[in-house]
Amino acid sequence: MRTLLLGPNVPKRGNALSRAMGRVALWLMRWRMVGEVPDRNQFVLIGAPHSSNWDFAVGMGAMFALGIRISFLVKKAAYVIGLKSIIDWLGGLPVDRKASHGVVEGIAHRFKDGKALILALAPEGTRKRVSRWREGFYHIAHEAGVPIQVVGFDNERRELNFGPFLEPSGDLNADLQRMRDWCARFKRRDELG
């Protein structure tokens, strides 16, 4: 498997051993990565279609294989004794879903602090087929002034496709349509028969 190279600005994590373990995990799951990761220290990364719990395992394998530091939102309820340290270590950021207001502003503020942050989200917000993507990721990127990278889960070829890198234009519908159109080529796991 050809490992994607990261530029000097991309936030890093791990070492040669953790990268090797990530590559082995992807190999065991029979997945590979294609495309490029932009040489930026802040952006929102969205992965679609999200159709299986295995998407998280593939994403974690890719994160370790690349040696990239990625954060993701986790229900605050998951932060129980024993799991908190593991979730934090993996890159989890707790979110209280009962108090959904302020999440976009809070995450955008983290970006505005200037620290390196790559935030990974599933725009569908669920593994079920949806007719509309949730828009929170877009509002976070737009408010924070950071770009969005679209990553496609190609379940048919078992490829994680690092695709377009887009600056939010402010035209939510046009930008979302562009991203959805790019992801439409990838089959969901439940479409494979």
Backbone as a printed PyTorch tensor [residue, N CA C, xyz], in Angstrom:
tensor([[[  0.8510,  -1.1770,   0.0000],
         [  0.0000,   0.0000,   0.0000],
         [  0.8930,   1.2350,   0.0000]],

        [[  0.6390,   2.1630,  -0.9350],
         [  1.3930,   3.4050,  -0.9890],
         [  0.8580,   4.3380,   0.0930]],

        [[  1.7480,   4.7640,   0.9680],
         [  1.3330,   5.6550,   2.0400],
         [  1.3210,   7.0890,   1.5390]],

        [[  0.2510,   7.8040,   1.8260],
         [  0.1730,   9.2080,   1.4630],
         [  1.1830,   9.9730,   2.3020]],

        [[  1.8120,  10.9530,   1.7130],
         [  2.7890,  11.7650,   2.4290],
         [  2.1100,  13.0030,   2.9830]],

        [[  2.4940,  13.3800,   4.1870],
         [  1.9390,  14.5730,   4.8210],
         [  2.9520,  15.6980,   4.7490]],

        [[  2.4630,  16.8970,   4.4430],
         [  3.3220,  18.0690,   4.4280],
         [  3.6950,  18.4940,   5.8370]],

        [[  4.6100,  19.4340,   5.9610],
         [  5.0940,  19.8520,   7.2830],
         [  4.0590,  20.5560,   8.1480]],

        [[  2.9920,  21.1000,   7.5520],
         [  1.9940,  21.8350,   8.3300],
         [  0.8960,  20.9580,   8.9180]],

        [[  0.7530,  19.7380,   8.4280],
         [ -0.3060,  18.8460,   8.8980],
         [  0.0410,  18.3690,  10.3120]],

        [[ -0.9020,  18.4840,  11.2570],
         [ -0.6100,  18.0210,  12.6210],
         [ -0.3680,  16.5150,  12.6610]],

        [[  0.7060,  16.1400,  13.3020],
         [  1.1270,  14.7350,  13.3270],
         [  0.8400,  14.1030,  14.6960]],

        [[  0.8110,  12.7630,  14.6760],
         [  0.7000,  11.9920,  15.9100],
         [  1.4060,  10.6710,  15.6950]],

        [[  1.7880,  10.0470,  16.7760],
         [  2.3390,   8.6980,  16.7060],
         [  3.7860,   8.6400,  16.2680]],

        [[  4.1940,   7.4210,  15.8980],
         [  5.5750,   7.1520,  15.5030],
         [  5.5650,   6.0540,  14.4380]],

        [[  6.7340,   5.5670,  14.0870],
         [  6.8290,   4.5420,  13.0330],
         [  6.0300,   3.2930,  13.3940]],

        [[  6.0230,   2.9070,  14.6720],
         [  5.2910,   1.7170,  15.0890],
         [  3.7780,   1.9160,  14.9340]],

        [[  3.2580,   3.0530,  15.3850],
         [  1.8100,   3.2790,  15.2730],
         [  1.3980,   3.4150,  13.8050]],

        [[  2.2550,   4.0060,  12.9640],
         [  1.9410,   4.0880,  11.5340],
         [  1.9250,   2.6940,  10.9130]],

        [[  2.8780,   1.8550,  11.2960],
         [  2.9040,   0.4760,  10.7800],
         [  1.6630,  -0.2820,  11.2300]],

        [[  1.2530,  -0.0870,  12.4770],
         [  0.0540,  -0.7610,  12.9840],
         [ -1.1880,  -0.2940,  12.2240]],

        [[ -1.2640,   0.9910,  11.9110],
         [ -2.3880,   1.5090,  11.1300],
         [ -2.4180,   0.9100,   9.7350]],

        [[ -1.2460,   0.8000,   9.0990],
         [ -1.1790,   0.1880,   7.7680],
         [ -1.5940,  -1.2800,   7.8150]],

        [[ -1.1650,  -1.9880,   8.8590],
         [ -1.5480,  -3.3970,   9.0090],
         [ -3.0610,  -3.5070,   9.2220]],

        [[ -3.6190,  -2.6310,  10.0370],
         [ -5.0710,  -2.6560,  10.2840],
         [ -5.8340,  -2.4520,   8.9770]],

        [[ -5.4100,  -1.4760,   8.1780],
         [ -6.0720,  -1.2550,   6.8880],
         [ -5.9070,  -2.4690,   5.9780]],

        [[ -4.7220,  -3.0560,   5.9590],
         [ -4.4610,  -4.2350,   5.1390],
         [ -5.3620,  -5.3970,   5.5660]],

        [[ -5.4960,  -5.6070,   6.8800],
         [ -6.3480,  -6.6910,   7.3810],
         [ -7.8130,  -6.4640,   7.0120]],

        [[ -8.2370,  -5.2000,   7.0030],
         [ -9.6170,  -4.8830,   6.6150],
         [ -9.7600,  -4.7960,   5.0920]],

        [[ -8.6190,  -4.9150,   4.3810],
         [ -8.5540,  -4.8570,   2.9180],
         [ -8.9500,  -3.4900,   2.3640]],

        [[ -8.5700,  -2.4360,   3.0740],
         [ -8.8060,  -1.0740,   2.6230],
         [ -7.4770,  -0.4180,   2.2840]],

        [[ -7.5500,   0.5750,   1.3860],
         [ -6.3750,   1.3700,   1.0730],
         [ -6.7850,   2.8250,   0.9200]],

        [[ -5.7970,   3.7040,   0.9300],
         [ -6.0470,   5.1350,   0.8170],
         [ -5.5430,   5.6310,  -0.5330]],

        [[ -6.3070,   6.5370,  -1.1290],
         [ -5.8880,   7.1800,  -2.3700],
         [ -6.1800,   8.6790,  -2.2640]],

        [[ -5.4190,   9.4670,  -3.0180],
         [ -5.6140,  10.9110,  -3.0100],
         [ -4.5270,  11.6110,  -2.2330]],

        [[ -4.8380,  12.8170,  -1.7880],
         [ -3.8610,  13.6360,  -1.0770],
         [ -4.4980,  14.3340,   0.1130]],

        [[ -3.6790,  14.5150,   1.1400],
         [ -4.0740,  15.3130,   2.3030],
         [ -3.4150,  16.6760,   2.1250]],

        [[ -4.1950,  17.7580,   2.1740],
         [ -3.6070,  19.0780,   1.9630],
         [ -2.6230,  19.4390,   3.0810]],

        [[ -1.6310,  20.2260,   2.7360],
         [ -0.6250,  20.6500,   3.7080],
         [ -1.1380,  21.8540,   4.4840]],

        [[ -2.1450,  21.6070,   5.2990],
         [ -2.7710,  22.6510,   6.1220],
         [ -2.8680,  22.1430,   7.5500]],

        [[ -2.8630,  23.0550,   8.5010],
         [ -2.9550,  22.6260,   9.8970],
         [ -4.3580,  22.7820,  10.4710]],

        [[ -5.2850,  23.3230,   9.6760],
         [ -6.6680,  23.4590,  10.1210],
         [ -7.6150,  23.2080,   8.9470]],

        [[ -8.5180,  22.2760,   9.1220],
         [ -9.6090,  22.0930,   8.1700],
         [-10.6210,  21.1190,   8.7460]],

        [[-11.7970,  21.1090,   8.1380],
         [-12.8470,  20.1510,   8.4790],
         [-12.7650,  19.0420,   7.4370]],

        [[-12.7790,  17.8100,   7.8950],
         [-12.7130,  16.6480,   7.0120],
         [-14.0410,  15.9120,   7.1450]],

        [[-14.7430,  15.7250,   6.0280],
         [-16.0030,  14.9840,   6.0940],
         [-15.8570,  13.6770,   5.3360]],

        [[-16.4510,  12.6220,   5.8760],
         [-16.4080,  11.3030,   5.2590],
         [-17.8080,  10.8100,   4.9310]],

        [[-18.0050,  10.4180,   3.6570],
         [-19.3180,   9.9310,   3.2160],
         [-19.1160,   8.9270,   2.0770]],

        [[-20.0210,   8.0220,   1.8630],
         [-21.1930,   7.7620,   2.6980],
         [-20.8140,   7.0180,   3.9750]],

        [[-21.4880,   7.3730,   5.0400],
         [-21.2840,   6.7160,   6.3340],
         [-22.3790,   5.6580,   6.4480]],

        [[-22.0110,   4.3890,   6.2300],
         [-23.0390,   3.3480,   6.1600],
         [-22.7730,   2.1580,   7.0650]],

        [[-21.7450,   2.2410,   7.9180],
         [-21.4040,   1.0920,   8.7490],
         [-20.5830,   1.5310,   9.9610]],

        [[-20.6720,   0.7520,  11.0310],
         [-19.7940,   1.0010,  12.1800],
         [-18.3360,   0.7990,  11.7970]],

        [[-18.0770,   0.0200,  10.7420],
         [-16.7040,  -0.2240,  10.2900],
         [-16.0430,   1.0500,   9.7740]],

        [[-16.8310,   2.0580,   9.3960],
         [-16.2640,   3.3160,   8.9150],
         [-15.3330,   3.9300,   9.9510]],

        [[-15.7220,   3.8280,  11.2160],
         [-14.8810,   4.3800,  12.2870],
         [-13.5500,   3.6240,  12.3450]],

        [[-13.6090,   2.2890,  12.2480],
         [-12.3800,   1.4910,  12.2880],
         [-11.4760,   1.8140,  11.1040]],

        [[-12.0600,   1.9670,   9.9170],
         [-11.2820,   2.3240,   8.7330],
         [-10.6610,   3.7110,   8.9230]],

        [[-11.4560,   4.6390,   9.4270],
         [-10.9510,   5.9920,   9.6800],
         [ -9.8160,   6.0150,  10.6960]],

        [[ -9.9630,   5.2370,  11.7630],
         [ -8.8920,   5.1750,  12.7650],
         [ -7.6410,   4.5200,  12.1840]],

        [[ -7.8280,   3.4640,  11.3860],
         [ -6.6830,   2.8290,  10.7300],
         [ -5.9480,   3.8180,   9.8440]],

        [[ -6.7100,   4.6100,   9.0830],
         [ -6.1080,   5.6220,   8.2060],
         [ -5.3870,   6.6890,   9.0210]],

        [[ -6.0040,   7.1340,  10.1170],
         [ -5.3800,   8.1510,  10.9610],
         [ -4.0250,   7.6730,  11.4680]],

        [[ -3.9830,   6.4440,  11.9680],
         [ -2.7170,   5.9210,  12.4840],
         [ -1.7280,   5.6470,  11.3560]],

        [[ -2.2080,   5.1100,  10.2250],
         [ -1.3180,   4.8190,   9.0990],
         [ -0.6620,   6.0950,   8.5750]],

        [[ -1.4250,   7.1760,   8.5300],
         [ -0.8880,   8.4520,   8.0680],
         [ -0.0320,   9.1420,   9.1220]],

        [[ -0.3220,   8.8560,  10.3920],
         [  0.3570,   9.5750,  11.4620],
         [ -0.1690,  10.9940,  11.5940]],

        [[ -1.4700,  11.1510,  11.3420],
         [ -2.1060,  12.4670,  11.3620],
         [ -2.9580,  12.6020,  12.6220]],

        [[ -2.9560,  13.7870,  13.2170],
         [ -3.7750,  14.0280,  14.4170],
         [ -5.1250,  14.5880,  13.9740]],

        [[ -6.1630,  13.8160,  14.2190],
         [ -7.5260,  14.1850,  13.8350],
         [ -8.3970,  14.1810,  15.0840]],

        [[ -9.3290,  15.1180,  15.1380],
         [-10.3070,  15.1600,  16.2210],
         [-11.6850,  14.8670,  15.6580]],

        [[-12.5810,  14.4200,  16.5180],
         [-13.9500,  14.1080,  16.1110],
         [-14.8630,  14.3400,  17.2940]],

        [[-16.1300,  14.6000,  17.0330],
         [-17.1000,  14.8650,  18.0930],
         [-17.6570,  13.5580,  18.6340]],

        [[-17.8110,  13.5110,  19.9490],
         [-18.3170,  12.3200,  20.6390],
         [-19.3840,  12.7590,  21.6250]],

        [[-20.4720,  12.0040,  21.6820],
         [-21.5120,  12.2950,  22.6700],
         [-20.8930,  12.3270,  24.0580]],

        [[-21.2220,  13.3530,  24.8190],
         [-20.6920,  13.4960,  26.1680],
         [-21.0390,  12.2720,  27.0220]],

        [[-22.1500,  11.6300,  26.7070],
         [-22.5880,  10.4460,  27.4520],
         [-21.5840,   9.3030,  27.3350]],

        [[-20.7750,   9.3000,  26.2770],
         [-19.7710,   8.2370,  26.0910],
         [-18.5800,   8.4140,  27.0270]],

        [[-18.4570,   9.5980,  27.6130],
         [-17.3340,   9.8860,  28.5020],
         [-17.6120,   9.3220,  29.8940]],

        [[-17.4800,   8.0320,  29.9990],
         [-17.6570,   7.3610,  31.2890],
         [-16.2920,   6.8890,  31.7730]],

        [[-16.2290,   6.5410,  33.0280],
         [-14.9720,   6.0670,  33.6120],
         [-14.4430,   4.9100,  32.7780]],

        [[-13.1860,   4.9670,  32.4460],
         [-12.5560,   3.9190,  31.6620],
         [-12.4760,   4.2470,  30.1840]],

        [[-13.4800,   4.9550,  29.6540],
         [-13.4580,   5.3060,  28.2380],
         [-12.9370,   6.7140,  27.9790]],

        [[-13.0450,   7.6020,  28.9620],
         [-12.6570,   8.9960,  28.7730],
         [-11.2290,   9.1220,  28.2710]],

        [[-10.2940,   8.4550,  28.8990],
         [ -8.8870,   8.5660,  28.5090],
         [ -8.6560,   8.0410,  27.0960]],

        [[ -9.3180,   6.9430,  26.7460],
         [ -9.1590,   6.3600,  25.4110],
         [ -9.7490,   7.2970,  24.3560]],

        [[-10.9470,   7.8260,  24.6180],
         [-11.5890,   8.7340,  23.6670],
         [-10.7360,   9.9860,  23.4710]],

        [[-10.2460,  10.5620,  24.5690],
         [ -9.3710,  11.7410,  24.4720],
         [ -8.1180,  11.4220,  23.6710]],

        [[ -7.5070,  10.2720,  23.9420],
         [ -6.2790,   9.8800,  23.2500],
         [ -6.5150,   9.7170,  21.7540]],

        [[ -7.6730,   9.1730,  21.3820],
         [ -7.9960,   8.9870,  19.9700],
         [ -8.3020,  10.3030,  19.2610]],

        [[ -8.6750,  11.3340,  20.0210],
         [ -8.9700,  12.6360,  19.4230],
         [-10.3950,  13.1130,  19.6240]],

        [[-11.1450,  12.4290,  20.4910],
         [-12.5340,  12.7960,  20.7330],
         [-12.6930,  14.1400,  21.4240]],

        [[-13.7170,  14.8750,  21.0120],
         [-14.0980,  16.1300,  21.6480],
         [-15.5320,  15.9590,  22.1360]],

        [[-15.7790,  16.0910,  23.4570],
         [-17.1290,  15.8440,  23.9750],
         [-18.1340,  16.9120,  23.5490]],

        [[-19.3430,  16.4510,  23.1930],
         [-20.4380,  17.3430,  22.8180],
         [-21.6740,  16.9030,  23.5690]],

        [[-22.3490,  17.8620,  24.1900],
         [-23.5970,  17.5740,  24.8840],
         [-24.7290,  17.7200,  23.8800]],

        [[-25.2710,  16.5930,  23.4080],
         [-26.3180,  16.6280,  22.3780],
         [-27.6280,  17.2070,  22.9050]],

        [[-27.8100,  17.1870,  24.2370],
         [-29.0390,  17.7500,  24.7970],
         [-29.0330,  19.2680,  24.6920]],

        [[-27.8440,  19.8580,  24.6700],
         [-27.7090,  21.3080,  24.5440],
         [-27.0340,  21.6020,  23.2030]],

        [[-27.7610,  21.3400,  22.1150],
         [-27.1530,  21.4200,  20.7850],
         [-26.7940,  22.8460,  20.3660]],

        [[-27.4440,  23.8290,  20.9790],
         [-27.0960,  25.2000,  20.6090],
         [-25.6850,  25.5250,  21.1160]],

        [[-24.9650,  26.2770,  20.3190],
         [-23.6230,  26.6790,  20.7110],
         [-22.5150,  25.7400,  20.2660]],

        [[-22.8670,  24.5800,  19.7110],
         [-21.8330,  23.6260,  19.2890],
         [-21.0200,  24.2160,  18.1380]],

        [[-21.6960,  24.7530,  17.1130],
         [-20.9980,  25.3270,  15.9610],
         [-20.0630,  26.4440,  16.4270]],

        [[-20.5690,  27.3340,  17.2410],
         [-19.7550,  28.4600,  17.7110],
         [-18.5800,  27.9770,  18.5520]],

        [[-18.8240,  26.9800,  19.4070],
         [-17.7590,  26.4570,  20.2660],
         [-16.6300,  25.8160,  19.4730]],

        [[-16.9930,  25.0260,  18.4640],
         [-15.9660,  24.3710,  17.6430],
         [-15.2670,  25.4060,  16.7640]],

        [[-16.0360,  26.3490,  16.2010],
         [-15.4230,  27.4090,  15.3830],
         [-14.4270,  28.2030,  16.2140]],

        [[-14.7590,  28.4200,  17.4850],
         [-13.8420,  29.1440,  18.3890],
         [-12.5400,  28.3750,  18.5740]],

        [[-12.6090,  27.0380,  18.6380],
         [-11.3880,  26.2230,  18.7470],
         [-10.4760,  26.4620,  17.5440]],

        [[-11.0780,  26.5550,  16.3510],
         [-10.2840,  26.8430,  15.1580],
         [ -9.6730,  28.2410,  15.2510]],

        [[-10.4710,  29.2070,  15.7110],
         [-10.0010,  30.5980,  15.7580],
         [ -8.8780,  30.7930,  16.7690]],

        [[ -8.7310,  29.8560,  17.7120],
         [ -7.6140,  29.9320,  18.6640],
         [ -6.2730,  29.8040,  17.9560]],

        [[ -6.3060,  29.2970,  16.7130],
         [ -5.0880,  29.2020,  15.9260],
         [ -4.3070,  27.9110,  16.0860]],

        [[ -4.7360,  27.0490,  17.0010],
         [ -4.0390,  25.7760,  17.1850],
         [ -4.3880,  24.8230,  16.0480]],

        [[ -3.4760,  23.9140,  15.7560],
         [ -3.7120,  22.9190,  14.7120],
         [ -4.9530,  22.1030,  15.0690]],

        [[ -5.8520,  21.9430,  14.1040],
         [ -7.0690,  21.1700,  14.3380],
         [ -7.6170,  20.6680,  13.0090]],

        [[ -7.7070,  19.3570,  12.8910],
         [ -8.4220,  18.7310,  11.7830],
         [ -9.6020,  18.0210,  12.4210]],

        [[-10.8010,  18.4510,  12.0780],
         [-12.0280,  17.9140,  12.6680],
         [-12.7160,  17.0190,  11.6500]],

        [[-12.8660,  15.7490,  11.9710],
         [-13.5130,  14.7750,  11.0790],
         [-14.9600,  14.5590,  11.5090]],

        [[-15.8630,  14.6190,  10.5380],
         [-17.2910,  14.4440,  10.8030],
         [-17.9370,  13.6560,   9.6710]],

        [[-19.0250,  12.9740,   9.9950],
         [-19.8440,  12.3040,   8.9820],
         [-21.0300,  13.2220,   8.6970]],

        [[-21.1250,  13.7720,   7.4860],
         [-22.1770,  14.7520,   7.2160],
         [-23.5940,  14.1910,   7.2950]],

        [[-23.7410,  12.8590,   7.1310],
         [-25.0800,  12.2850,   7.2620],
         [-25.5280,  12.2560,   8.7200]],

        [[-24.5910,  12.1810,   9.6480],
         [-24.9230,  12.1530,  11.0650],
         [-25.4590,  10.8140,  11.5390]],

        [[-25.5600,   9.8370,  10.6570],
         [-26.0870,   8.5210,  10.9830],
         [-25.5960,   7.5320,   9.9260]],

        [[-25.7340,   6.2400,  10.2400],
         [-25.3720,   5.2230,   9.2510],
         [-26.5200,   4.9380,   8.2910]],

        [[-27.7110,   5.3930,   8.6210],
         [-28.8740,   5.1720,   7.7560],
         [-28.7980,   6.0810,   6.5340]],

        [[-29.4450,   5.6620,   5.4610],
         [-29.5220,   6.4930,   4.2580],
         [-30.3470,   7.7380,   4.5920]],

        [[-29.8590,   8.8900,   4.2010],
         [-30.5720,  10.1470,   4.4530],
         [-30.7140,  10.9130,   3.1340]],

        [[-31.7390,  11.7420,   3.0680],
         [-31.9440,  12.5440,   1.8580],
         [-31.1880,  13.8720,   1.9400]],

        [[-30.8670,  14.2880,   3.1510],
         [-30.1320,  15.5560,   3.3470],
         [-28.9830,  15.3450,   4.3190]],

        [[-27.8930,  16.0020,   4.0640],
         [-26.7770,  16.0060,   5.0030],
         [-27.0560,  17.0250,   6.0930]],

        [[-26.5250,  16.7670,   7.2540],
         [-26.5520,  17.7800,   8.3100],
         [-25.5930,  18.8920,   7.9020]],

        [[-25.8850,  20.0880,   8.3100],
         [-25.1290,  21.2430,   7.8280],
         [-24.1310,  21.7910,   8.8360]],

        [[-24.0890,  21.2190,  10.0330],
         [-23.2170,  21.7510,  11.0780],
         [-21.7610,  21.8450,  10.6600]],

        [[-21.2530,  20.8210,   9.9620],
         [-19.8510,  20.8420,   9.5380],
         [-19.5660,  22.0500,   8.6550]],

        [[-20.5350,  22.3770,   7.7920],
         [-20.3530,  23.5030,   6.8790],
         [-20.3400,  24.8220,   7.6540]],

        [[-21.2750,  24.9590,   8.5920],
         [-21.3470,  26.1880,   9.3820],
         [-20.0920,  26.3650,  10.2330]],

        [[-19.5610,  25.2660,  10.7630],
         [-18.3110,  25.3370,  11.5290],
         [-17.1930,  25.8600,  10.6270]],

        [[-17.0310,  25.2460,   9.4560],
         [-15.9510,  25.6380,   8.5380],
         [-16.1180,  27.0900,   8.0880]],

        [[-17.3460,  27.4620,   7.7320],
         [-17.5900,  28.8230,   7.2430],
         [-17.3160,  29.8420,   8.3290]],

        [[-17.8440,  29.6000,   9.5350],
         [-17.6520,  30.5570,  10.6340],
         [-16.1880,  30.6550,  11.0510]],

        [[-15.4810,  29.5310,  11.0150],
         [-14.0720,  29.5230,  11.4220],
         [-13.1420,  29.9890,  10.3050]],

        [[-13.6560,  30.0310,   9.0650],
         [-12.8130,  30.4280,   7.9420],
         [-11.8080,  29.3690,   7.5490]],

        [[-12.2110,  28.0970,   7.6820],
         [-11.3200,  26.9930,   7.3110],
         [-11.9380,  26.1980,   6.1690]],

        [[-11.1060,  25.5250,   5.3670],
         [-11.6310,  24.7290,   4.2520],
         [-12.1810,  23.3800,   4.6950]],

        [[-12.7870,  22.6970,   3.7540],
         [-13.3740,  21.3650,   3.9770],
         [-12.7230,  20.3960,   2.9990]],

        [[-12.2640,  19.2600,   3.4990],
         [-11.8170,  18.1870,   2.6080],
         [-12.8690,  17.0860,   2.6420]],

        [[-13.2350,  16.6140,   1.4380],
         [-14.2200,  15.5560,   1.3070],
         [-13.4800,  14.2310,   1.1200]],

        [[-13.8450,  13.2460,   1.9440],
         [-13.2540,  11.9100,   1.8550],
         [-14.3840,  10.9340,   1.5600]],

        [[-14.2190,  10.1690,   0.5030],
         [-15.2470,   9.2160,   0.0990],
         [-14.9120,   7.8080,   0.5430]],

        [[-15.8840,   7.1520,   1.1820],
         [-15.7500,   5.7370,   1.5480],
         [-16.2510,   4.9120,   0.3690]],

        [[-15.3230,   4.4070,  -0.4380],
         [-15.6820,   3.5790,  -1.5860],
         [-15.7350,   2.1310,  -1.1120]],

        [[-16.8990,   1.7050,  -0.6770],
         [-17.0660,   0.3620,  -0.1220],
         [-16.8850,  -0.7310,  -1.1620]],

        [[-17.1350,  -0.4250,  -2.4240],
         [-16.9810,  -1.4160,  -3.4800],
         [-15.4970,  -1.7370,  -3.7240]],

        [[-14.6760,  -0.7150,  -3.8220],
         [-13.2390,  -0.9110,  -4.0650],
         [-12.4280,  -0.9550,  -2.7730]],

        [[-13.1030,  -0.6800,  -1.6540],
         [-12.4380,  -0.5980,  -0.3530],
         [-11.3030,   0.4140,  -0.3830]],

        [[-11.6710,   1.6070,  -0.8350],
         [-10.7260,   2.7180,  -0.9080],
         [-11.2690,   3.9040,  -0.1290]],

        [[-10.3770,   4.5090,   0.6290],
         [-10.6700,   5.7590,   1.3020],
         [-10.1080,   6.8470,   0.3940]],

        [[-10.9840,   7.5860,  -0.2880],
         [-10.5930,   8.5630,  -1.3040],
         [-10.5140,   9.9670,  -0.7170]],

        [[ -9.2960,  10.4800,  -0.5730],
         [ -9.1040,  11.8500,  -0.1120],
         [ -9.3100,  12.7490,  -1.3260]],

        [[-10.4550,  13.4180,  -1.3550],
         [-10.8780,  14.1370,  -2.5480],
         [-10.7730,  15.6350,  -2.4550]],

        [[-11.8130,  16.3290,  -2.9440],
         [-11.7590,  17.7830,  -3.0950],
         [-11.5000,  18.5130,  -1.7750]],

        [[-10.8330,  19.6260,  -1.9280],
         [-10.5310,  20.5200,  -0.8220],
         [-11.1960,  21.8450,  -1.1610]],

        [[-12.2460,  22.1960,  -0.4140],
         [-13.0950,  23.3210,  -0.7850],
         [-13.1090,  24.4180,   0.2690]],

        [[-13.0370,  25.6380,  -0.1970],
         [-13.2480,  26.7960,   0.6840],
         [-14.7480,  27.0870,   0.6690]],

        [[-15.4110,  27.1370,   1.8300],
         [-16.8460,  27.4490,   1.8210],
         [-17.0890,  28.8220,   1.1960]],

        [[-17.9540,  28.8590,   0.2030],
         [-18.2210,  30.1140,  -0.5230],
         [-19.2560,  30.9760,   0.1860]],

        [[-20.0050,  30.3620,   1.1030],
         [-21.1260,  31.0550,   1.7250],
         [-22.4430,  30.6560,   1.0840]],

        [[-22.3840,  30.0410,  -0.0970],
         [-23.5830,  29.5310,  -0.7600],
         [-23.7470,  28.0720,  -0.3210]],

        [[-24.3970,  27.8970,   0.8020],
         [-24.5430,  26.5890,   1.4390],
         [-25.0640,  25.5390,   0.4710]],

        [[-26.1580,  25.8200,  -0.2150],
         [-26.7720,  24.8080,  -1.0860],
         [-25.8550,  24.4040,  -2.2360]],

        [[-25.2070,  25.3630,  -2.8680],
         [-24.3150,  25.0530,  -3.9910],
         [-23.1030,  24.2480,  -3.5150]],

        [[-22.5160,  24.6430,  -2.3910],
         [-21.3410,  23.9310,  -1.8700],
         [-21.7040,  22.5140,  -1.4440]],

        [[-22.8340,  22.3590,  -0.7480],
         [-23.2630,  21.0190,  -0.3290],
         [-23.5340,  20.1370,  -1.5420]],

        [[-24.1640,  20.7040,  -2.5660],
         [-24.4640,  19.9170,  -3.7650],
         [-23.1740,  19.4510,  -4.4310]],

        [[-22.1900,  20.3200,  -4.4780],
         [-20.9000,  19.9580,  -5.0770],
         [-20.2640,  18.7860,  -4.3290]],

        [[-20.3010,  18.8350,  -3.0000],
         [-19.7210,  17.7630,  -2.1880],
         [-20.5160,  16.4670,  -2.3310]],

        [[-21.8380,  16.5920,  -2.3010],
         [-22.6850,  15.3950,  -2.4460],
         [-22.5100,  14.7530,  -3.8150]],

        [[-22.4030,  15.5800,  -4.8480],
         [-22.2030,  15.0470,  -6.2000],
         [-20.8990,  14.2540,  -6.2690]],

        [[-19.8460,  14.7580,  -5.6360],
         [-18.5760,  14.0430,  -5.6630],
         [-18.6940,  12.6970,  -4.9390]],

        [[-19.4070,  12.6770,  -3.8200],
         [-19.5530,  11.4500,  -3.0310],
         [-20.5410,  10.4620,  -3.6380]],

        [[-21.3980,  10.9180,  -4.5460],
         [-22.4410,  10.0580,  -5.1140],
         [-21.8720,   8.8580,  -5.8520]],

        [[-20.6310,   8.9140,  -6.2950],
         [-20.0150,   7.7920,  -7.0360],
         [-19.7210,   6.5950,  -6.1420]],

        [[-19.7080,   6.8040,  -4.8210],
         [-19.3130,   5.7430,  -3.9020],
         [-20.5260,   5.0050,  -3.3600]],

        [[-20.4540,   3.6800,  -3.4060],
         [-21.5640,   2.8580,  -2.9270],
         [-21.5010,   2.6970,  -1.4140]],

        [[-22.6860,   2.6880,  -0.8410],
         [-22.8070,   2.3830,   0.5790],
         [-22.5580,   0.8880,   0.7710]],

        [[-22.1790,   0.5140,   1.9790],
         [-21.9360,  -0.9040,   2.2730],
         [-23.1920,  -1.7340,   2.0250]],

        [[-24.3730,  -1.1880,   2.3500],
         [-25.6070,  -1.9550,   2.1830],
         [-26.0640,  -2.0370,   0.7170]],

        [[-25.3710,  -1.3820,  -0.2090],
         [-25.7030,  -1.4590,  -1.6330],
         [-24.8900,  -2.5450,  -2.3650]],

        [[-24.0050,  -3.1830,  -1.6390],
         [-23.0960,  -4.1380,  -2.2970],
         [-23.7130,  -5.4930,  -2.5300]],

        [[-24.8010,  -5.8020,  -1.8510],
         [-25.5000,  -7.0640,  -2.0700],
         [-24.8430,  -8.2510,  -1.6260]]])
